[in-house]
Amino acid sequence: MNVHELKNLFSQTKEYTPEHVNELLDFTKKSYIQNEITITEYRNLVRDLELQGASIPEDKKEITV
């Protein structure tokens, strides 16, 4: 699966077009957790989305000390 296919799946599932790549990143994580995509697809999608500017909001990042 590539980002274009992910956008189409998102649009079909949510019935609207994502406004930001962070929405696609969240959707990718949910799809992986629910075993809808493989680990390889997950890694590739996350990499591609991060290259497009997706990121985890600061308040959701784990803080390690």
Number of C-alpha atoms within 10 A of each C-alpha: 12 12 16 9 10 16 18 15 15 18 13 11 11 11 10 11 15 15 8 11 18 18 15 22 22 15 19 23 17 13 14 17 13 9 10 13 15 13 12 11 15 20 14 15 20 20 13 15 19 15 11 12 10 18 16 11 8 8 7 7 9 7 7 4 3
